[in-house]
Amino acid sequence: MVRIFIDGDGCPVKDEVYRVAARCELSVMLVANSMLHVPEDLDVKMVLVDQGPDVADDWIAGNVGPGDIVVTADIPLAARCLEAGARVLGTHGRPFSEDSIGDQLATRELKANLREGGVMSGGPQPMSDKDRSRFLSKLDEFVQRSLREHPSR
């Protein structure tokens, strides 16, 4: 069965994932290092991992497989999940792919260096209604494709 994994800490689109998962009758694994609210009437499992850098990422990367869908803004985690055969969607609705992940990792490294040098500051842009709409559309597309390609998962 196709599963959806959410890199839960700070994910702004959990409710959107829950809606799509409920409609398509999919399981959701919400992975975080602190307890988060999960809807009781849906197939959502809260996976509480230890505190520490990349602990949630390691759990997700170690449990995801072909046909699964991962929702994250973390580019290194996205790369690991793509290697495992999963589909990966950024929280603003932009997919990660084998073709683009190398450039995205390089851009991430460049921006980190610019921030360290004081040239650039700030974090990701806030979510807009357009981002949420794009996210829902792309998540639905990923789910339908995964269900077609991995019907027995």
C-alpha positions in Angstrom: 0.0 0.0 0.0 1.2 3.5 -0.8 2.0 5.5 2.3 2.6 9.2 2.8 5.4 10.3 5.1 5.4 13.8 6.5 8.6 15.4 7.9 6.4 16.8 10.6 8.4 19.5 12.5 7.3 22.8 11.1 5.4 21.3 8.1 2.7 23.8 7.1 0.6 21.5 5.0 -0.3 18.6 7.4 -4.0 19.3 7.1 -3.9 19.2 3.3 -2.1 15.8 3.4 -4.7 14.5 5.8 -7.5 15.5 3.5 -5.9 13.8 0.4 -5.0 10.7 2.4 -8.5 10.3 3.8 -10.1 10.7 0.3 -7.7 8.1 -1.1 -7.7 5.9 2.0 -3.9 6.0 2.5 -1.9 5.7 5.6 0.1 8.7 6.8 3.3 8.6 8.9 3.8 11.9 10.7 7.5 11.8 11.9 8.7 14.4 14.4 10.8 14.7 17.5 8.0 16.3 19.5 4.4 15.1 19.9 2.1 16.7 17.3 -1.7 16.5 17.1 -3.0 13.8 14.8 -6.6 13.4 13.8 -8.1 10.3 15.5 -10.6 9.4 12.8 -7.9 9.0 10.1 -5.1 6.5 9.4 -2.4 8.7 10.7 0.4 7.3 12.9 2.5 9.7 15.0 6.1 8.5 14.9 8.0 10.2 17.8 11.8 10.0 17.3 14.6 11.1 19.6 15.8 14.7 19.7 18.9 15.4 17.6 19.9 16.5 14.2 18.6 14.4 11.3 16.9 11.8 13.6 13.5 12.2 11.9 15.2 12.3 8.5 17.0 9.1 9.2 13.8 7.4 10.3 11.9 8.5 7.2 14.8 7.6 4.8 15.1 4.2 6.5 11.4 3.3 6.2 10.3 4.8 2.9 10.2 2.7 -0.3 9.1 2.7 -3.9 5.7 4.2 -4.5 5.7 6.0 -1.1 5.3 9.8 -1.0 7.4 12.1 1.2 6.4 15.7 2.1 9.4 17.7 3.2 11.2 21.0 2.7 14.5 19.3 3.6 16.6 19.0 0.4 19.1 16.4 1.7 16.2 14.3 3.0 14.5 14.6 -0.4 17.7 13.3 -2.1 17.8 10.2 0.2 14.1 9.5 -0.4 14.4 9.8 -4.1 17.3 7.2 -3.9 14.9 4.9 -2.1 12.4 5.2 -5.0 9.9 7.5 -3.3 8.2 10.5 -4.8 9.1 13.7 -2.9 7.0 16.9 -2.7 8.1 20.1 -1.2 5.8 21.9 1.2 5.2 24.7 -1.3 4.0 22.2 -3.9 7.3 21.9 -5.9 8.4 18.3 -6.6 11.9 17.1 -6.1 13.1 14.8 -8.9 16.2 12.9 -9.9 16.8 15.4 -12.6 16.7 18.5 -10.3 18.0 17.3 -6.9 21.7 17.8 -7.7 21.1 21.5 -8.6 18.9 21.9 -5.5 21.6 20.5 -3.2 24.2 22.8 -4.8 21.9 25.9 -4.5 21.2 25.0 -0.8 25.0 24.8 -0.1 25.6 28.1 -1.9 22.9 29.8 0.1 24.2 28.4 3.4 27.7 29.8 2.5 26.2 33.2 1.7 24.2 33.3 5.0 27.4 32.4 6.9 29.2 35.2 5.1 26.5 37.7 6.0 25.6 38.3 2.4 22.1 36.7 2.6 19.6 36.3 5.4 16.2 35.1 6.0 14.4 31.8 5.6 11.8 30.4 3.3 8.9 32.4 2.0 5.6 32.2 3.9 2.9 29.9 2.4 0.5 31.6 0.1 -2.9 30.4 -1.1 -1.3 29.7 -4.5 1.3 27.5 -2.8 -1.4 25.5 -0.9 -3.4 25.0 -4.1 -0.2 23.9 -6.0 0.6 21.6 -3.2 -2.8 19.9 -3.2 -2.8 19.5 -6.9 0.7 18.0 -7.1 0.0 15.7 -4.0 -3.1 14.4 -5.7 -1.1 13.8 -8.9 1.6 12.0 -7.0 -0.9 9.8 -5.1 -2.8 8.8 -8.3 0.5 8.0 -10.1 1.8 5.9 -7.1 -1.5 4.0 -6.9 -1.4 3.2 -10.6 2.3 2.1 -10.5 2.3 0.3 -7.1 -1.2 -1.1 -6.6 -0.1 -3.9 -4.3 2.1 -1.7 -2.0 
